[in-house]
Every structure is written in structure tokens, then in C-alpha cells.
């Protein structure tokens, strides 16, 4: 295996771990909120009790929406073929440029590992749309910068 492919595996692994961690936190938060809601005993101030339950219900729903989105991102990451050789930029490719590296996957932004200037972006992002279907050697203009695609992994 080469260094660029190793980088791709590392980036993918970091994204999967971040999403798994988020899913765990959201599941714990939802469970805790449900337990709190269900164990809250009705006080003599009935309106206060009902307001508290309604607010807890809204918080649970908000976290369930976030959980649903996180599960969707996890599924998208599982669909990336890490062994595929890419000739053009598409979902799952790692784009090596003169202005950083872009892992075309899910839109997380700059990654914080030991690698420099690596970004996880989706094809729906502005720069992702510019990169889509480009090949090695192509040039795209983004925010007054000329970005040269040096390699696609």
C-alpha cells in the first residue's frame, strides 16, 4: 500500500469513529432524557409539570433528529469502497491538490489528525461540486485560488 492510500484509510477511520462517538452520545442523551421525563413525578403545580414534560419531549425529538442524521452519515461512510482506484473525482475519492487534500465523503470540514490540510467534504458542497468528475491535472478556481488536482486516490 502507498502513503496516499494509507492516508485515505486513516481519514475514513477517523470519520467513522467520530460518527460512532456522536451516535453513542446521542443515544445516551435520549435515554437519559426519557428516563428523566418518565421518572418526574407530578407535583401540586400541574402546569409546571406539564411544561417540563413538553420541553423534555421537544429535547428528545431534537436529539432523535440528530441521531437519524448521524446514522445516515454512518451509512454513507460504509458505502465508500476504499480499494477502488479512482480516475475522476467522485464519492469516496481522496483528492490530492496543491492546496490541501479533500476526502469526498461527508461534509465534516477540516480534520484534526496528524495530517495537514485534510478536509472531509461532500459533493454537494461548493468545492465538491467544482471537483466532481474532474481528473488528475485539472484545475479549478475556488475563492480566487487556482487549485490543481495532483492525484486522485
C-alpha positions as CSV (number, residue, x, y, z in Angstrom):
1,X,0.0,0.0,0.0
2,X,1.2,3.5,-0.6
3,X,1.1,6.5,1.7
4,X,-1.8,8.2,-0.1
5,X,-4.0,5.1,0.2
6,X,-2.9,4.8,3.9
7,X,-4.0,8.4,4.4
8,X,-7.4,7.6,2.9
9,X,-7.8,4.7,5.3
10,X,-6.8,6.9,8.2
11,X,-9.2,9.6,7.2
12,X,-12.1,7.2,6.7
13,X,-11.4,5.6,10.1
14,X,-11.4,9.0,11.8
15,X,-14.7,9.9,10.2
16,X,-16.3,6.5,11.2
17,X,-15.0,6.8,14.8
18,X,-16.3,10.4,15.1
19,X,-19.8,9.4,13.8
20,X,-19.9,6.3,16.1
21,X,-19.0,8.5,19.0
22,X,-21.7,11.0,18.1
23,X,-24.3,8.2,17.8
24,X,-23.3,6.8,21.3
25,X,-23.6,10.3,22.9
26,X,-27.0,10.9,21.2
27,X,-28.3,7.5,22.3
28,X,-27.2,8.1,25.9
29,X,-28.7,11.6,25.9
30,X,-32.0,10.4,24.5
31,X,-32.2,7.5,27.0
32,X,-31.3,9.9,29.9
33,X,-33.9,12.4,28.8
34,X,-36.6,9.7,28.5
35,X,-35.8,8.3,32.0
36,X,-35.9,11.8,33.4
37,X,-39.2,12.5,31.8
38,X,-40.7,9.2,32.9
39,X,-39.5,9.5,36.5
40,X,-40.6,13.0,37.0
41,X,-43.5,12.9,39.4
42,X,-46.5,15.1,39.1
43,X,-46.3,17.9,41.6
44,X,-49.1,20.1,43.0
45,X,-48.1,22.7,40.4
46,X,-49.6,20.7,37.5
47,X,-48.9,23.3,34.8
48,X,-45.2,23.3,35.7
49,X,-45.1,19.5,35.4
50,X,-46.8,19.6,32.0
51,X,-44.5,22.3,30.8
52,X,-41.4,20.4,31.9
53,X,-42.6,17.2,30.2
54,X,-43.4,19.1,27.0
55,X,-39.9,20.7,27.0
56,X,-38.3,17.3,27.6
57,X,-40.3,15.9,24.7
58,X,-39.1,18.6,22.4
59,X,-35.5,18.0,23.5
60,X,-35.9,14.2,22.9
61,X,-37.3,14.9,19.4
62,X,-34.4,17.2,18.6
63,X,-31.8,14.6,19.6
64,X,-33.7,11.9,17.7
65,X,-33.4,14.0,14.5
66,X,-29.7,14.5,15.1
67,X,-29.4,10.7,15.7
68,X,-31.2,10.0,12.4
69,X,-28.8,12.3,10.6
70,X,-25.7,10.7,12.2
71,X,-27.0,7.2,11.3
72,X,-27.4,8.4,7.7
73,X,-23.8,9.7,7.7
74,X,-22.6,6.3,9.1
75,X,-24.4,4.5,6.3
76,X,-22.9,6.8,3.7
77,X,-19.4,6.2,5.0
78,X,-20.0,2.4,4.9
79,X,-20.7,2.7,1.2
80,X,-17.2,4.0,0.4
81,X,-15.0,1.4,-1.5
82,X,-11.6,2.0,0.0
83,X,-10.0,-0.3,-2.5
84,X,-11.4,1.3,-5.7
85,X,-8.9,3.1,-8.0
86,X,-10.5,6.5,-8.9
87,X,-9.7,8.1,-12.3
88,X,-12.0,11.0,-11.6
89,X,-13.4,12.8,-8.6
90,X,-16.5,11.1,-7.2
91,X,-17.9,10.0,-3.8
92,X,-15.2,8.1,-2.0
93,X,-12.2,9.6,-3.7
94,X,-9.3,11.3,-2.0
95,X,-8.3,14.4,-4.0
96,X,-4.7,15.5,-3.5
97,X,-4.2,19.1,-4.5
98,X,-1.6,21.9,-4.3
99,X,-3.9,23.5,-1.6
100,X,-4.6,20.5,0.7
101,X,-6.3,17.2,0.4
102,X,-10.1,16.6,0.1
103,X,-11.8,13.4,1.1
104,X,-15.0,13.3,-0.9
105,X,-17.3,11.7,1.7
106,X,-19.4,13.5,4.3
107,X,-19.3,17.2,5.0
108,X,-17.4,17.5,8.2
109,X,-14.8,20.1,7.3
110,X,-11.1,20.2,8.4
111,X,-9.9,17.0,10.1
112,X,-7.8,17.3,13.2
113,X,-5.4,14.3,12.9
114,X,-1.7,14.4,12.4
115,X,-2.1,15.1,8.7
116,X,-2.0,18.7,7.4
117,X,-4.8,20.4,5.4
118,X,-7.2,17.5,5.0
119,X,-10.9,18.2,4.6
120,X,-13.8,15.9,4.6
121,X,-16.3,17.4,2.1
122,X,-19.5,16.2,0.3
123,X,-20.1,16.5,-3.4
124,X,-22.9,18.9,-2.5
125,X,-20.5,21.5,-1.1
126,X,-19.4,24.4,-3.3
127,X,-15.9,23.0,-3.7
128,X,-17.2,19.4,-4.0
129,X,-19.4,20.5,-7.0
130,X,-16.3,22.1,-8.6
131,X,-14.3,18.9,-8.1
132,X,-16.9,16.5,-9.3
133,X,-15.9,14.4,-12.4
134,X,-12.5,16.3,-12.6
135,X,-9.4,14.3,-13.3
136,X,-5.7,14.4,-12.4
137,X,-4.1,17.5,-13.8
138,X,-7.4,19.5,-14.0
139,X,-7.5,23.0,-12.4
140,X,-10.5,24.5,-10.6
141,X,-10.9,28.1,-9.3
142,X,-12.3,28.5,-5.8
143,X,-12.3,31.6,-3.7
144,X,-9.7,33.3,-6.0
145,X,-7.4,30.4,-5.7
146,X,-6.3,28.1,-8.5
147,X,-6.4,24.5,-7.2
148,X,-4.5,21.9,-9.2
149,X,-5.6,18.3,-8.8
150,X,-2.3,16.5,-8.4
151,X,-3.7,13.0,-7.7
152,X,-6.9,11.1,-7.1
153,X,-6.8,8.0,-4.8
